[in-house]
Amino acid sequence: MSNHLDNPCFECGQCCQKLRVSFYHGEVLHDQSGELIGAVPPDLVTQITPHMVCMKGTETGKQGCIALHHDDQQGYRCTIYEQRPSPCREFNTLNDDGSINPLCDKLRKAVGLTSVRTN
């Protein structure tokens, strides 16, 4: 069984707590019948512009994402992981070349956590 120390994201969650997660509303849109076309549940977003939304809680970067959950056994987890929006899918601890994502590292260090590479 996996614990939250197996993945550095599970002990941190800072990207979900400190960054605004905004994206194109097409990831949330409903069709004429009301059926969801995109993946992100509409009740979890705030409209920002006619074409942009953000995850509730991330509007100002002062609260965590509404989809972020934490408990002592599992650590930080996204409750809509399979339905998460593109900015969440694209934010990684490491870049494609294997180097540390500097923003991830900065967020971790700001709360006293070690660099991703040392985990």
N, C-alpha and C positions, 0 to 999 in steps of 0.2 A: 504494500500500500504506500502511496506517495504522501509525503508531508510537505508543508509549505517551504521547507528549506531546499527542496529539490529544484525549485525554480525561483530565481531571484525576484521575479515579479510578485510571487505570492507573499513575500515578506515586506514588500515595498508599497505598491499601489499609488505611488506619488504622481505618476502621469495622469491617473484617473482623478486625483484629488486637486491638482494644481494647474492643469492645462484646460483651456476651453476646447471642447470637442465639437467643432462645427463642420458641417458637410452639406452637400446638395440635397434638397428636399426630395429628390427622386428616390433616395434610399428609404423613404417613408411613405410615399404616395399611395393613395387608394385609387382603384378604378371606379367607373361609374356606379357599379353595384356595391361599392364600399369594400371590396376585397383588397387586401393589402398587396401591393405590387413590389415594394421594396422589402427589406428585411427588418428594419428597426421598428419596434412597436411605437405607434404614433403618440401614445400617452406618456412616453419617456422623453419627448423632445419639446423644445421651445422654438417658435418661429422667430428668426432674427431679421431676415429680409424676405421679400417675396419668393426668393429661390433658395435661401439658406436657413438651416435649422441648427440647433446644438442640443447636446444631451442636457437634460435638466440637471441643475446643480453646477454645471460648468460655465454658466453664463459669464461669471466674473472671475473665475479662477480662485475663489475664496471658499468654495465648498466642493465636496466630492461629487462625482457623477452619481446620479440616482441608481444606476445599474451596478455600482460597486458595493460589494458585501464583504465584511470581515468577521471572522471568528478566530478564536485562539488555536483551534485545531487545524483549520484549513488555510488560514491566512487570508489574503485579499483575493477575491474572485469576482469575475464579471458574471452577473446573473443572466446576461443575454449573449454570452460569448459567441455562440454560433450565429447570432443575429447582429453582432456588433457592427458599427459603421466603419467606413473605409479609413478614417484617420486612426482608429484603434487597430485595424488590421495592418496598417502600414507602419505603426510606431513599434520599433524593435529595440531590444537592449543592445544588439550588435548590428552594425552596418553590413551590407552585402560583402564587403571585403574582409570582414571579421574584426574590424576595429570597433571600439566601444562607441555607442551613440553618445555624443557629448552632453546632450540634453538629459538623457536618462541618468548618466553619471552625475551630473550637476544636481538633479532632483534627489537622488539617493544620498549624496554627500550632505545636502542641506538638512537632512533629518538624521544624520549621524550613521548612515549605513555605508558599508564598504563599496568599492567599485565592483561592478558586475564581474569583471575579469578575476577578481580575487575570491569570488564565491565558488 
